[in-house]
């Protein structure tokens, strides 16, 4: 969705703000300090509800940025794909029509195919390993590739671990998946993995998936517990949730390179610094809310299968690993843990 790049206030108001920010000094001293006194309104978007950690992370970032810039930079946060779905938002950053985005990695693979490796099931041993890898040299290299495509990676967030829910039976082993029609993302790696597990994966947009679950077009789906809770999947025939944790769902807080270039240096440094904090804060929120969501799903009648032996699942999908592009990166991540 197109928009005006920044919300610039009038020259007269800008002068007033400049004087105020400098304690009554003239506007020339404001320029000497780096910024012009103009106000910049940035738009931040994502695809999930406004009570999701994605949103809360952006709100905290916006509050800190406005405070540290004395109101010169304001960030408006839009949830629920209001200014575009993840793919549109990501493309918008490259075009310079969207300022800030938090998204899963999937749409960013259109710019940086290497990010697709992060979708490999059972890639990380645990959350701590994932964070260590992503916040180390490997993550820096991926951010550098994003920057080549007009997108600045600010920090690594997450959408929790993906688990399997279904309407038919408890899933404890790969054999329990055989024949289950499961909605997946439009993601070749996920499709191949569930085929290897004996399920019948059906890729579709999430907006279509809920109706498909309600009508029994598909039996199952896989998503973090927070998504299952926030979208009340217990009202869509989902009686069982198996905590397979088969994918650590990586997310990224990002900024348009064009937005970065157009902000005065002192202001953009503040935006970047606060953006670099957003991912860790968002991850902490995910951990807490994930527990609450699992309990809420239990309270609404969903049977939670907690003690899953994931070794047979990992063994079943090993052939998928051999088909992954960017084998060097895959092995680098595996060896780093």
Sine and cosine of phi, psi and omega as CSV:
sin_phi,cos_phi,sin_psi,cos_psi,sin_omega,cos_omega
0.00,0.00,0.81,-0.59,-0.05,-1.00
-0.96,0.28,0.49,-0.87,0.07,-1.00
-0.43,-0.90,0.23,-0.97,0.13,-0.99
-0.93,0.35,0.69,-0.72,-0.17,-0.99
-0.83,0.56,-0.78,0.62,0.06,-1.00
-0.74,-0.67,0.39,-0.92,0.14,-0.99
-1.00,-0.03,1.00,-0.07,0.03,-1.00
-1.00,0.07,0.79,-0.61,0.07,-1.00
-0.99,0.17,0.13,-0.99,-0.07,-1.00
-0.91,0.42,0.35,-0.94,-0.01,-1.00
-0.87,0.50,-0.62,0.78,-0.03,-1.00
-0.91,0.42,-0.73,0.69,0.01,-1.00
-0.90,0.44,-0.60,0.80,0.02,-1.00
-0.87,0.50,-0.64,0.77,-0.01,-1.00
-0.91,0.42,-0.65,0.76,0.02,-1.00
-0.88,0.48,-0.71,0.71,0.00,-1.00
-0.89,0.45,-0.63,0.78,-0.01,-1.00
-0.89,0.45,-0.68,0.73,0.01,-1.00
-0.90,0.43,-0.68,0.74,-0.02,-1.00
-0.89,0.45,-0.71,0.70,-0.05,-1.00
-0.89,0.45,-0.49,0.87,-0.05,-1.00
-0.99,-0.15,0.27,0.96,0.07,-1.00
0.91,0.42,0.55,0.84,0.09,-1.00
0.99,-0.12,-0.04,1.00,0.05,-1.00
-0.96,0.27,0.19,-0.98,-0.05,-1.00
-0.98,0.19,0.21,-0.98,-0.13,-0.99
-0.92,0.38,-0.39,0.92,-0.02,-1.00
-0.91,0.41,-0.55,0.84,0.02,-1.00
-0.93,0.36,-0.50,0.87,0.06,-1.00
-0.90,0.43,-0.66,0.75,0.01,-1.00
-0.90,0.44,-0.62,0.78,0.01,-1.00
-0.89,0.45,-0.48,0.88,-0.01,-1.00
-0.99,0.16,-0.12,0.99,0.14,-0.99
0.79,-0.61,-0.77,0.64,-0.07,-1.00
-0.97,-0.25,0.32,-0.95,-0.15,-0.99
-1.00,0.01,-0.14,0.99,-0.08,-1.00
1.00,-0.04,-0.09,1.00,0.05,-1.00
-0.95,0.32,0.40,-0.92,0.07,-1.00
-0.98,-0.20,0.69,-0.72,-0.01,-1.00
-0.88,-0.47,0.80,-0.60,0.03,-1.00
-0.95,-0.32,0.90,-0.43,-0.01,-1.00
-0.97,-0.23,0.58,-0.82,0.05,-1.00
-0.96,-0.28,0.78,-0.62,0.01,-1.00
-0.89,-0.45,0.72,-0.69,-0.05,-1.00
-0.72,-0.69,0.40,-0.92,0.12,-0.99
-0.38,-0.93,0.04,-1.00,-0.17,-0.99
-0.95,-0.30,-0.01,1.00,-0.11,-0.99
-0.96,-0.27,0.14,-0.99,-0.07,-1.00
-0.89,0.45,0.25,-0.97,-0.08,-1.00
-0.99,0.17,0.03,1.00,0.14,-0.99
-0.96,-0.30,0.15,0.99,0.03,-1.00
-0.99,0.13,0.50,-0.86,0.03,-1.00
-0.82,0.57,-0.50,0.87,0.11,-0.99
-0.76,0.65,-0.77,0.64,-0.11,-0.99
-0.94,0.33,-0.71,0.70,-0.03,-1.00
-0.88,0.47,-0.63,0.78,0.05,-1.00
-0.86,0.50,-0.67,0.74,0.03,-1.00
-0.92,0.39,-0.64,0.77,0.00,-1.00
-0.88,0.47,-0.67,0.75,0.03,-1.00
-0.91,0.41,-0.63,0.78,0.05,-1.00
-0.89,0.46,-0.71,0.71,-0.03,-1.00
-0.88,0.48,-0.68,0.74,-0.01,-1.00
-0.89,0.45,-0.70,0.71,-0.02,-1.00
-0.91,0.40,-0.66,0.75,0.00,-1.00
-0.90,0.43,-0.70,0.71,-0.02,-1.00
-0.89,0.45,-0.65,0.76,0.00,-1.00
-0.92,0.39,-0.72,0.70,-0.08,-1.00
-0.95,0.31,-0.42,0.91,0.01,-1.00
-0.99,-0.15,0.20,0.98,-0.03,-1.00
0.80,0.60,0.63,0.78,0.07,-1.00
0.99,0.13,0.06,1.00,-0.02,-1.00
-0.96,0.27,-0.46,0.89,0.05,-1.00
-0.86,-0.51,0.87,-0.49,0.06,-1.00
-0.91,-0.42,0.65,-0.76,0.00,-1.00
-0.89,-0.46,0.88,-0.48,0.08,-1.00
-1.00,-0.07,0.79,-0.62,-0.10,-0.99
-0.95,-0.33,0.79,-0.62,-0.04,-1.00
-0.87,-0.49,0.83,-0.56,-0.01,-1.00
-0.99,-0.15,0.01,-1.00,0.18,-0.98
0.81,0.59,0.60,0.80,0.03,-1.00
0.84,0.54,0.48,0.88,-0.06,-1.00
-0.88,0.48,-0.57,0.82,0.04,-1.00
-0.93,-0.37,0.33,0.95,0.06,-1.00
0.68,-0.73,0.55,-0.83,0.12,-0.99
-0.96,0.28,0.11,-0.99,-0.13,-0.99
-0.82,0.57,-0.69,0.73,-0.02,-1.00
-0.90,0.44,-0.70,0.71,0.00,-1.00
-0.91,0.42,-0.65,0.76,0.01,-1.00
-0.89,0.45,-0.69,0.73,-0.01,-1.00
-0.90,0.43,-0.69,0.72,0.05,-1.00
-0.89,0.45,-0.59,0.81,0.00,-1.00
-0.88,0.47,-0.58,0.81,0.05,-1.00
-0.90,0.43,-0.66,0.75,0.02,-1.00
-0.90,0.43,-0.53,0.85,0.00,-1.00
-1.00,0.06,-0.22,0.98,-0.03,-1.00
0.99,0.13,0.33,0.94,0.00,-1.00
-0.98,-0.22,-0.12,0.99,0.08,-1.00
-0.76,-0.65,0.66,-0.75,-0.12,-0.99
-1.00,0.00,-0.77,0.64,-0.11,-0.99
-0.70,-0.72,0.61,-0.79,-0.04,-1.00
-0.57,-0.82,0.60,-0.80,0.30,-0.95
-0.87,-0.50,0.75,-0.66,-0.15,-0.99
-0.46,-0.89,0.36,-0.93,0.22,-0.97
-0.91,0.42,0.21,-0.98,-0.06,-1.00
-0.97,0.25,-0.36,0.93,-0.15,-0.99
-0.78,0.63,-0.79,0.61,-0.04,-1.00
-0.93,0.36,-0.38,0.93,-0.02,-1.00
-0.97,0.24,-0.30,0.95,0.04,-1.00
-0.91,0.42,-0.31,0.95,0.09,-1.00
-0.90,0.43,-0.44,0.90,0.03,-1.00
-0.99,-0.17,-0.63,0.78,-0.05,-1.00
-0.78,-0.62,1.00,0.00,-0.07,-1.00
-0.84,0.54,-0.45,0.89,-0.01,-1.00
-0.86,0.51,-0.46,0.89,0.00,-1.00
-0.89,0.46,-0.35,0.94,0.02,-1.00
-0.87,0.49,-0.42,0.91,0.02,-1.00
-0.88,0.48,-0.50,0.87,-0.03,-1.00
-0.93,0.37,-0.21,0.98,0.04,-1.00
-1.00,0.05,-0.05,1.00,-0.03,-1.00
-0.92,0.40,0.80,-0.60,0.02,-1.00
-0.87,0.49,0.60,-0.80,0.05,-1.00
0.84,0.54,0.56,0.83,0.00,-1.00
-0.94,0.33,-0.64,0.77,-0.07,-1.00
-0.96,-0.27,0.60,-0.80,0.01,-1.00
-0.92,0.39,-0.61,0.79,0.01,-1.00
-0.26,-0.97,0.05,-1.00,-0.04,-1.00
-0.88,0.48,-0.67,0.75,-0.03,-1.00
-0.88,0.48,-0.66,0.75,0.03,-1.00
-0.90,0.44,-0.66,0.75,0.00,-1.00
-0.88,0.48,-0.72,0.69,-0.01,-1.00
-0.90,0.44,-0.67,0.75,0.00,-1.00
-0.88,0.47,-0.67,0.74,0.02,-1.00
-0.91,0.41,-0.74,0.67,-0.10,-1.00
-0.94,0.35,-0.52,0.86,-0.01,-1.00
-1.00,-0.06,0.17,0.99,0.06,-1.00
-0.96,-0.28,-0.43,-0.90,-0.09,-1.00
-0.88,0.48,-0.61,0.79,-0.03,-1.00
-0.89,0.45,-0.72,0.70,0.04,-1.00
-0.89,0.45,-0.63,0.78,0.02,-1.00
-0.89,0.45,-0.63,0.77,0.02,-1.00
-0.90,0.43,-0.64,0.77,0.02,-1.00
-0.92,0.38,-0.65,0.76,0.06,-1.00
-0.89,0.46,-0.61,0.79,0.01,-1.00
-0.90,0.45,-0.62,0.79,0.04,-1.00
-0.93,0.38,-0.58,0.81,0.06,-1.00
-0.90,0.44,-0.66,0.75,-0.03,-1.00
-0.89,0.46,-0.52,0.85,0.06,-1.00
-0.89,0.45,-0.32,0.95,-0.03,-1.00
-0.93,-0.36,0.38,0.92,0.12,-0.99
0.99,0.15,0.29,0.96,-0.01,-1.00
-0.79,-0.61,0.79,-0.62,0.03,-1.00
-0.99,-0.16,0.86,-0.51,0.10,-0.99
-0.98,0.21,0.84,-0.54,-0.02,-1.00
-1.00,-0.03,-0.77,0.64,0.00,-1.00
-0.30,-0.95,0.35,-0.94,0.00,-1.00
-1.00,-0.06,0.83,-0.56,0.12,-0.99
-0.92,-0.39,-0.35,-0.94,0.03,-1.00
-0.37,-0.93,0.26,-0.97,0.13,-0.99
-0.87,-0.50,0.41,0.91,0.04,-1.00
0.99,0.13,-0.05,-1.00,0.06,-1.00
-1.00,0.06,0.62,-0.78,0.03,-1.00
-1.00,0.08,0.74,-0.67,0.01,-1.00
-0.82,-0.57,0.23,-0.97,-0.05,-1.00
-0.97,-0.24,0.79,-0.62,0.18,-0.98
-0.90,-0.43,0.46,-0.89,0.05,-1.00
-0.35,-0.94,0.21,-0.98,-0.09,-1.00
-0.97,-0.24,0.01,1.00,-0.20,-0.98
-0.96,-0.28,-0.80,0.59,-0.10,-0.99
-0.33,-0.95,0.34,-0.94,0.11,-0.99
-0.89,0.46,0.67,-0.75,0.05,-1.00
-0.95,-0.30,0.92,-0.40,0.02,-1.00
-0.87,-0.50,-0.40,0.92,-0.02,-1.00
-0.70,-0.72,0.27,-0.96,0.07,-1.00
-0.83,0.56,-0.55,0.84,0.00,-1.00
-0.87,0.50,-0.50,0.87,0.00,-1.00
-0.94,0.34,-0.27,0.96,0.01,-1.00
-1.00,0.05,-0.24,0.97,-0.12,-0.99
-0.85,0.52,0.81,-0.58,0.05,-1.00
0.99,0.12,-0.16,0.99,0.00,-1.00
-0.95,0.32,0.76,-0.65,0.09,-1.00
-0.99,0.10,0.92,-0.39,-0.10,-1.00
-0.87,-0.50,0.77,-0.64,0.08,-1.00
-0.96,0.28,0.74,-0.67,0.09,-1.00
-0.81,-0.59,0.22,-0.98,0.17,-0.99
-0.92,0.40,0.29,-0.96,0.06,-1.00
-0.98,0.18,0.96,0.27,-0.17,-0.98
-0.66,-0.75,0.90,-0.43,-0.11,-0.99
-0.87,0.49,-0.58,0.81,-0.01,-1.00
-0.92,0.40,-0.71,0.71,0.00,-1.00
-0.91,0.42,-0.64,0.77,0.03,-1.00
-0.87,0.50,-0.74,0.68,-0.02,-1.00
-0.90,0.44,-0.62,0.78,-0.02,-1.00
-0.91,0.42,-0.71,0.71,-0.03,-1.00
-0.96,0.29,-0.49,0.87,0.13,-0.99
-0.91,0.42,-0.66,0.75,0.03,-1.00
-0.90,0.43,-0.47,0.88,0.01,-1.00
-0.99,0.10,-0.07,1.00,0.05,-1.00
1.00,-0.05,0.03,1.00,0.04,-1.00
-0.99,0.14,0.10,-0.99,0.08,-1.00
-0.92,-0.40,1.00,0.10,-0.05,-1.00
-0.93,0.37,0.66,-0.75,0.02,-1.00
-0.78,-0.63,0.96,-0.27,-0.01,-1.00
-0.97,0.25,0.69,-0.72,0.07,-1.00
-0.29,-0.96,0.37,-0.93,0.05,-1.00
-0.90,0.44,0.50,-0.87,-0.04,-1.00
-0.88,0.47,-0.57,0.82,0.01,-1.00
-0.88,0.48,-0.51,0.86,0.04,-1.00
-0.99,0.11,-0.45,0.89,-0.14,-0.99
-0.90,0.43,-0.67,0.75,-0.06,-1.00
-0.88,0.47,-0.70,0.72,0.05,-1.00
-0.89,0.46,-0.66,0.75,0.00,-1.00
-0.89,0.46,-0.62,0.79,0.05,-1.00
-0.92,0.38,-0.69,0.72,-0.01,-1.00
-0.88,0.47,-0.61,0.79,-0.07,-1.00
-1.00,-0.01,-0.03,1.00,0.02,-1.00
0.97,0.24,0.26,0.97,0.07,-1.00
-0.91,0.42,-0.61,0.80,0.16,-0.99
-0.82,-0.58,0.45,-0.89,-0.04,-1.00
-1.00,-0.01,-0.47,0.88,-0.26,-0.97
-0.59,-0.80,0.17,-0.99,0.11,-0.99
-0.42,-0.91,0.18,-0.98,0.04,-1.00
-0.67,-0.74,0.79,-0.61,-0.07,-1.00
-0.27,-0.96,0.26,-0.97,0.13,-0.99
-0.89,0.46,0.41,-0.91,-0.02,-1.00
-0.86,0.51,-0.57,0.82,-0.01,-1.00
-0.88,0.48,-0.65,0.76,0.02,-1.00
-0.91,0.41,-0.70,0.71,0.02,-1.00
-0.86,0.51,-0.60,0.80,0.00,-1.00
-0.96,0.27,-0.79,0.62,-0.09,-1.00
-0.91,0.42,-0.44,0.90,0.03,-1.00
-0.98,-0.20,0.24,0.97,0.12,-0.99
0.73,0.68,0.81,0.58,-0.06,-1.00
-0.92,0.38,-0.24,0.97,0.12,-0.99
-0.91,0.41,-0.30,0.95,0.10,-1.00
-1.00,-0.03,0.06,1.00,0.01,-1.00
-0.86,-0.51,0.62,0.79,0.10,-0.99
0.94,0.33,0.18,0.98,-0.03,-1.00
-1.00,0.06,0.98,-0.18,-0.10,-1.00
-1.00,-0.03,-0.36,0.93,-0.11,-0.99
-0.76,-0.65,0.64,-0.77,0.17,-0.99
-0.79,-0.62,0.84,-0.54,0.04,-1.00
-0.97,-0.23,0.85,-0.53,-0.07,-1.00
-0.99,0.16,0.93,0.36,-0.01,-1.00
-0.97,0.26,-0.48,0.88,-0.02,-1.00
0.79,0.61,0.63,0.78,-0.18,-0.98
-0.95,0.31,-0.37,0.93,0.07,-1.00
-0.68,-0.73,0.77,-0.63,0.19,-0.98
-0.99,0.12,0.94,-0.34,-0.16,-0.99
-0.99,0.15,0.98,-0.18,-0.06,-1.00
-0.98,0.21,0.64,-0.77,0.10,-1.00
-0.79,-0.61,0.30,-0.95,-0.03,-1.00
-0.69,-0.72,0.76,-0.65,0.22,-0.98
-1.00,0.07,0.79,-0.61,-0.15,-0.99
-0.72,-0.70,0.33,-0.94,0.01,-1.00
-0.68,-0.73,0.63,-0.78,0.07,-1.00
-0.92,0.40,0.74,-0.68,0.06,-1.00
-0.86,0.51,-0.60,0.80,-0.01,-1.00
-0.91,0.42,-0.66,0.75,0.06,-1.00
-0.88,0.48,-0.71,0.70,0.03,-1.00
-0.83,0.55,-0.73,0.69,-0.05,-1.00
-0.92,0.40,-0.52,0.86,-0.09,-1.00
-1.00,0.06,-0.29,0.96,0.06,-1.00
-0.98,0.19,0.60,-0.80,0.14,-0.99
-0.84,0.54,0.52,-0.85,-0.16,-0.99
-0.84,0.54,-0.68,0.73,-0.06,-1.00
-0.92,0.40,-0.58,0.82,-0.01,-1.00
-0.97,0.25,-0.67,0.74,-0.02,-1.00
-0.91,0.40,-0.53,0.85,0.04,-1.00
-0.88,0.47,-0.62,0.78,0.01,-1.00
-0.93,0.38,-0.68,0.73,0.01,-1.00
-0.87,0.49,-0.71,0.70,-0.01,-1.00
-0.90,0.43,-0.70,0.71,-0.02,-1.00
-0.86,0.50,-0.68,0.73,0.00,-1.00
-0.95,0.31,-0.55,0.84,0.07,-1.00
-0.91,0.41,-0.54,0.84,0.02,-1.00
-0.94,0.34,-0.35,0.94,0.04,-1.00
-1.00,0.03,-0.35,0.94,-0.17,-0.99
-0.89,0.46,-0.66,0.75,-0.09,-1.00
-0.88,0.48,-0.73,0.69,-0.02,-1.00
-0.90,0.43,-0.65,0.76,0.03,-1.00
-0.90,0.44,-0.67,0.74,-0.01,-1.00
-0.91,0.42,-0.64,0.77,0.03,-1.00
-0.88,0.48,-0.67,0.75,0.03,-1.00
-0.88,0.48,-0.65,0.76,0.04,-1.00
-0.89,0.45,-0.65,0.76,0.00,-1.00
-0.86,0.51,-0.73,0.69,-0.04,-1.00
-0.85,0.52,-0.72,0.70,-0.02,-1.00
-0.93,0.38,-0.72,0.70,-0.06,-1.00
-0.95,0.32,-0.46,0.89,0.04,-1.00
-0.88,0.47,-0.68,0.73,0.05,-1.00
-0.88,0.47,-0.70,0.71,-0.01,-1.00
-0.90,0.44,-0.63,0.78,-0.02,-1.00
-0.92,0.39,-0.66,0.75,0.02,-1.00
-0.88,0.47,-0.66,0.75,0.03,-1.00
-0.91,0.42,-0.64,0.77,0.00,-1.00
-0.92,0.40,-0.61,0.79,0.06,-1.00
-0.89,0.45,-0.67,0.74,0.07,-1.00
-0.85,0.52,-0.72,0.69,-0.05,-1.00
-0.89,0.46,-0.39,0.92,0.00,-1.00
-0.98,-0.18,0.33,0.94,0.17,-0.99
1.00,-0.04,0.08,1.00,0.02,-1.00
-0.99,0.16,0.77,-0.64,0.08,-1.00
-0.99,0.15,0.86,-0.51,-0.03,-1.00
-0.99,-0.14,0.87,-0.49,0.06,-1.00
-0.99,-0.12,0.96,-0.28,-0.21,-0.98
-1.00,-0.08,-0.67,0.74,-0.14,-0.99
-1.00,-0.02,0.99,0.16,-0.02,-1.00
-0.99,-0.13,0.79,-0.62,0.15,-0.99
-0.99,0.11,0.96,-0.28,-0.10,-1.00
-0.99,0.14,-0.18,0.98,-0.05,-1.00
-0.82,0.57,-0.71,0.70,0.03,-1.00
-0.90,0.44,-0.54,0.84,0.06,-1.00
-0.92,0.40,-0.71,0.70,0.00,-1.00
-0.88,0.47,-0.66,0.75,0.00,-1.00
-0.90,0.44,-0.63,0.78,-0.05,-1.00
-0.91,0.40,-0.51,0.86,-0.07,-1.00
-0.99,-0.13,0.08,1.00,0.00,-1.00
-0.80,0.60,-0.63,0.77,0.02,-1.00
-0.87,0.50,-0.45,0.90,0.01,-1.00
-0.92,0.39,-0.58,0.82,0.00,-1.00
-0.84,0.54,-0.59,0.81,-0.06,-1.00
-0.95,0.32,-0.29,0.96,-0.02,-1.00
-1.00,-0.07,-0.10,0.99,-0.08,-1.00
-0.94,0.35,0.73,-0.68,0.15,-0.99
-0.94,0.34,0.28,-0.96,0.02,-1.00
0.86,0.51,0.80,0.60,0.00,-1.00
-0.85,0.52,-0.56,0.83,-0.01,-1.00
-0.88,0.48,-0.69,0.72,0.01,-1.00
-0.92,0.39,-0.68,0.73,0.04,-1.00
-0.82,0.57,-0.76,0.65,-0.02,-1.00
-0.93,0.37,-0.55,0.83,0.04,-1.00
-0.89,0.46,-0.67,0.75,0.02,-1.00
-0.93,0.38,-0.69,0.72,0.00,-1.00
-0.89,0.45,-0.65,0.76,-0.04,-1.00
-0.95,0.30,-0.35,0.94,-0.07,-1.00
-0.98,0.18,-0.10,1.00,-0.07,-1.00
-0.96,-0.28,0.00,0.00,0.00,0.00
